[in-house]
Amino acid sequence: MGKLYDRLTQDYRVKEGLKACINCGTCTAICPAAEFYKYDPRKIVDIVQSKNDEEIEKLLKSETIWYCGECMSCMTRCPRKNAPGMVIMALRSLSIDMGYFVESEKGRQQYALNKILCSNILNYGYCVYPRTFASKMHPEAGKIWEWEEKHFEDIYGRLGANLDGEGCGALRKIPREDLDELKRIFDITGATKRTEVINEASKKKAAELGLTEEEYFTKVFEETEKDHLNR
Amino acid sequence: MIYEGKQKIWSEYQKEIPEDHYFYVRSCIRQSFFPASEKVFLDITRNRLHKDFFETEHHTTCGGIAYHSDAIPQETSMTIIARQFALMHKYGYENYVCSCITSFGLYTETLETWREFPELEEKIKENLWESCKLEFAKPKYLAHASDLIYKYRNLIASQAKFKLIEKKSGRPLRVVEHIGCHYAKMFPSRGVGGAEYPYVLAGMIEAWGGEVIDYPERRHCCGFGFRQYLIKSNRGYSLSNTHKKFESMEPFKPDMIITNCPGCPYFLDRWQYVISEMEGKTYGENGHGIPVFTYEEVAGLVMGYDPWDLGLQVHQVGVEPLLDKMGIPYDPEKKYKGINNKDLGRPELPTCACL
């Protein structure tokens, strides 16, 4: 038993999600990610269960822990009521805390995720907010979204939303005092610290790669160099 | 198996749903892409069925998408959730209903974790007071908004102006129902019918005259995958999952798809557009796509709301073939108009123009 394993067992998602894995592989059989990526949740849970810190460290620096889509189909099917998807979440959190996430291409994407999601939450009170969901970053949102983007006020008004308005309703402006409460929650529960850790490690990695912060964002958001696919 | 035994097992998959008096919480994705669905939900429940659904502007995101994208720690999402529950308590409610499935799954997970680890609940209680000076409370009852439409499905049927039936032939429409993964895959006992036999949407379809399609990948994820969609270079994951579902449902010739998660209709709609652009393939009749709906939109159609008041014009896959089948009147000229018929131009047509 080692330090990394000990830290994992402090995570409530491991306490809840890993009781007695019998390594049957049902999770891998049902897993949408295992079909798409070179991914095998059974092996990941087995490594965690081995309590071998050296192997756990390799896992935390690897691509594989970032492949899960967190659909939690594994939780439904596990005959021993484990939740490999929750164990993955604990591994990812530890990988970020340790700064290991920048060692993998998929882990480095965390920089873009935190930038997009945390600023949406703290600035607007939403995880997804139309004005920051740009069609150039989301071409798959279609011609319809390009049209909506040009007429947000009119279209949301037509559909009965209250975009950036006072009072209740869809996409209302969340009052300042409520956003301040979210910020205080971020500060005392570790979200602010997490973003700082991610930014610091990412800046270092960007410098190592000879990239500006903006170039680094584009790279982690848009590019894939390694072959991650199960084919 | 003896009949009583079967009944006992099935009873574990039932969900007692209180009739009335809910604190309503919105969904980030539904507000952004299907805002009219939330409007029509509140209109049906409040004004047509005369139920009490309360909303406050002070509620926020639950943080679920950020949590499942590893952007915020578990303790953060739990404290945001505690704040939402505290608002419910502050306004005098005990029944909590959310529009989002990610939220529903996360609320369920949070309540379960607090039950199992009371010391964590204590910590969150302290966090809540320190950050917001709010009194900690837990809902007496947690529902997803689709549970309520399921609960009211027969009341809605009794006021129906249209049915899920092809008007010309009288044939029940063939409907694919897609349940969001976090509705019942994590905690099956919290969803109507559990994870194995989810009945929340099937019940609506049957009550409104349609026929539920069973197909091999019926329970497969739509492919959102949080970071697997939010990051551009990962989106092949999301697209491949949707593609797998459409290939699987195609031989069953669905007339429409109905969903209860806010993300799923977006992905099932938009990835059809991408597949048609990439491969020229469409899955519906006569080169059309298969129209995808939220359950609120379908309830609205059944009750006779104008399709453009339901926001069906902001789907990428055209809904007109389904409206024609059901015999629902609509004015094509008004499809892309703003308030007071303001001219907003038209969206560009996709390459596959009849999508």
Interface residues (C-beta under 8 A of the other chain):
Chain A: D11 Y12 R13 K15 E16 P32 A33 E35 F36 Y37 W66 G69 E70 C71 M72 S73 M75 T76 A83 M89 R92 S93 I96 K106 Q109 Q110 A112 L113 N114 I116 L117 C118 N120 I121 G125 Y126 C127 V128 Y129 P130 F133 M137 E140 A141 G142 K143 I144 W145 E146 W147 E148 K150 H151 D154 I155 Y156 G157 R158 L159 G160 A161 E166 G167 C168 G169 A170 L171 R172 I174 P175 D178 L179 E181 L182 R184 I185 F186 D187 I188 T189 G190 A191 R194 T195 V220 F221 E222 E223 T224 L229
Chain B: R26 C28 I29 R30 Q31 S32 P35 A36 E38 K39 E55 T56 E57 H58 T60 T61 G63 G64 I65 A66 H68 S69 D70 A71 I72 P73 Q74 E75 T76 M78 T79 I80 R83 G105 E112 T113 E116 F117 L120 N127 E130 S131 C132 C181 H182 K185 M186 P188 A195 R219 H220 C221 G223 F224 G225 F226 R227 Q228 L230 I231 K232 S233 N234 R235 G236 Y237 L239 S240 N241 K244 R270 W271 Y273 V274 W308 D309 G311 V314 H315 Q316 Y336 K337 G338 I339 K342 L344 G345 R346 P347 E348 L349 P350
